Amino acid sequence: MRIRPETPTDRPAALAVTEAAFASRASGGRTVEAVLLERLWESPAYLPALSLVAEDDDGAICGYVITTRAHIGQVPSLGLGPIGVLPERQGQGIGRLLLEESIARATALDEPCLVLLGSPLIYGRFGFVRADERGVLPPEPAWGADFMVRALTGAPLPTGNFRYAPPFDAL
Ligand SMILES: CC(C)(COP(=O)(O)OP(=O)(O)OC[C@H]1O[C@@H](n2cnc3c(N)ncnc32)[C@H](O)[C@@H]1OP(=O)(O)O)[C@@H](O)C(=O)NCCC(=O)NCCS
């Protein structure tokens, strides 16, 4: 298994992985997450270095994660997600590899933090903590404990209202 940045030729596979990973939450038709991906790829918020595929030894793409430019107040920040792994490959450590590589690459880029919406049961294992208690406020107050931040440096976190990349607003 290899984690590497996505290239444009990986996009059909990244979409297929995302569709499959989120299909059980969709009410028929395409998943919101796959539509979002297409918009993020076309957005100025797209960061090629933080768009990662998990590639099997035989070259098959079985996981995908995207992290895009976001803001906390006026300070540039990062929003992680969607992240997805093929249903038949879940629970085998692939999501962990994608998350760890996202954290390592964002840290190397000197980014202050990563922000995401997800289950504390999963992301708490990777150093994510409830964001509003650190002064990073969710776009939707109801997100509560599911809205999380992961500091990447020793510096104090930026604080204020978090804004995802504009394509998230159109969901
Ligand atoms: C969430 C997802 C990306 C995780 O990928 P994965 O390859 O299945 O996860 P891993 O096997 O690498 O597990 C990573 C860690 O999270 C934990 N974990 C994974 N799914 C979990 C769940 N549903 N509940 C609790 N813990 C979970 C694992 O136990 C593991 O921790 P450990 O290594 O300390 O045991 C994947 O399951 C998926 O695509 N789900 C459907 C789409 C989705 O929900 N995406 C995330 C939306 S926020």
The ligand as an SDF file (V2000), in Angstrom:
LIG
                    3D

 48 50  0  0  0  0  0  0  0  0999 V2000
  -13.8170    6.4690    8.0230 C   0  0  0  0  0  0  0  0  0  0  0  0
  -12.8720    5.7100    7.0990 C   0  0  0  0  0  0  0  0  0  0  0  0
  -12.2220    6.6710    6.1200 C   0  0  0  0  0  0  0  0  0  0  0  0
  -11.7790    5.0500    7.9640 C   0  0  0  0  0  0  0  0  0  0  0  0
  -10.9290    4.2970    7.1180 O   0  0  0  0  0  0  0  0  0  0  0  0
  -10.5390    2.8110    7.5020 P   0  0  0  0  0  0  0  0  0  0  0  0
   -9.5050    2.3490    6.5380 O   0  0  0  0  0  0  0  0  0  0  0  0
  -11.7780    1.9880    7.6070 O   0  0  0  0  0  0  0  0  0  0  0  0
   -9.9210    3.0380    8.9520 O   0  0  0  0  0  0  0  0  0  0  0  0
   -8.6980    2.2780    9.6300 P   0  0  0  0  0  0  0  0  0  0  0  0
   -8.8670    0.8010    9.4620 O   0  0  0  0  0  0  0  0  0  0  0  0
   -7.4150    2.8560    9.1510 O   0  0  0  0  0  0  0  0  0  0  0  0
   -8.9050    2.6920   11.1430 O   0  0  0  0  0  0  0  0  0  0  0  0
   -8.3720    3.9180   11.6490 C   0  0  0  0  0  0  0  0  0  0  0  0
   -8.6750    4.0020   13.1140 C   0  0  0  0  0  0  0  0  0  0  0  0
  -10.0170    4.4470   13.2790 O   0  0  0  0  0  0  0  0  0  0  0  0
  -10.7570    3.4630   13.9970 C   0  0  0  0  0  0  0  0  0  0  0  0
  -12.0770    3.3750   13.3740 N   0  0  0  0  0  0  0  0  0  0  0  0
  -12.3430    3.2100   12.0570 C   0  0  0  0  0  0  0  0  0  0  0  0
  -13.6800    3.2180   11.8520 N   0  0  0  0  0  0  0  0  0  0  0  0
  -14.2410    3.3810   13.0650 C   0  0  0  0  0  0  0  0  0  0  0  0
  -15.5840    3.4760   13.5280 C   0  0  0  0  0  0  0  0  0  0  0  0
  -16.6410    3.3900   12.6690 N   0  0  0  0  0  0  0  0  0  0  0  0
  -15.8060    3.6740   14.8400 N   0  0  0  0  0  0  0  0  0  0  0  0
  -14.7630    3.7540   15.7120 C   0  0  0  0  0  0  0  0  0  0  0  0
  -13.4610    3.6850   15.3450 N   0  0  0  0  0  0  0  0  0  0  0  0
  -13.2190    3.4920   14.0400 C   0  0  0  0  0  0  0  0  0  0  0  0
   -9.9860    2.1810   13.8620 C   0  0  0  0  0  0  0  0  0  0  0  0
  -10.2180    1.3320   14.9650 O   0  0  0  0  0  0  0  0  0  0  0  0
   -8.5670    2.6630   13.7950 C   0  0  0  0  0  0  0  0  0  0  0  0
   -8.0210    2.9310   15.0460 O   0  0  0  0  0  0  0  0  0  0  0  0
   -6.8530    1.9880   15.6540 P   0  0  0  0  0  0  0  0  0  0  0  0
   -5.8130    1.8760   14.5880 O   0  0  0  0  0  0  0  0  0  0  0  0
   -6.4060    2.7530   16.8590 O   0  0  0  0  0  0  0  0  0  0  0  0
   -7.5440    0.7010   15.9370 O   0  0  0  0  0  0  0  0  0  0  0  0
  -13.6040    4.5970    6.3150 C   0  0  0  0  0  0  0  0  0  0  0  0
  -14.1390    3.6710    7.2190 O   0  0  0  0  0  0  0  0  0  0  0  0
  -14.7100    5.0970    5.3880 C   0  0  0  0  0  0  0  0  0  0  0  0
  -14.4610    5.3690    4.2270 O   0  0  0  0  0  0  0  0  0  0  0  0
  -15.9640    5.1920    5.9080 N   0  0  0  0  0  0  0  0  0  0  0  0
  -17.0910    5.6280    5.0810 C   0  0  0  0  0  0  0  0  0  0  0  0
  -16.9900    7.0840    4.7240 C   0  0  0  0  0  0  0  0  0  0  0  0
  -16.8130    7.9530    5.9580 C   0  0  0  0  0  0  0  0  0  0  0  0
  -17.5420    7.8100    6.9280 O   0  0  0  0  0  0  0  0  0  0  0  0
  -15.8560    8.8870    5.8800 N   0  0  0  0  0  0  0  0  0  0  0  0
  -15.5150    9.7740    6.9740 C   0  0  0  0  0  0  0  0  0  0  0  0
  -16.5030   10.8350    7.1440 C   0  0  0  0  0  0  0  0  0  0  0  0
  -15.9320   11.9170    8.4170 S   0  0  0  0  0  0  0  0  0  0  0  0
  1  2  1  0
  2  3  1  0
  2  4  1  0
  2 36  1  0
  4  5  1  0
  5  6  1  0
  6  7  2  0
  6  8  1  0
  6  9  1  0
  9 10  1  0
 10 11  2  0
 10 12  1  0
 10 13  1  0
 13 14  1  0
 14 15  1  0
 15 16  1  0
 15 30  1  0
 16 17  1  0
 17 18  1  0
 17 28  1  0
 18 19  1  0
 18 27  1  0
 19 20  2  0
 20 21  1  0
 21 22  1  0
 21 27  2  0
 22 23  1  0
 22 24  2  0
 24 25  1  0
 25 26  2  0
 26 27  1  0
 28 29  1  0
 28 30  1  0
 30 31  1  0
 31 32  1  0
 32 33  2  0
 32 34  1  0
 32 35  1  0
 36 37  1  0
 36 38  1  0
 38 39  2  0
 38 40  1  0
 40 41  1  0
 41 42  1  0
 42 43  1  0
 43 44  2  0
 43 45  1  0
 45 46  1  0
 46 47  1  0
 47 48  1  0
M  END
$$$$
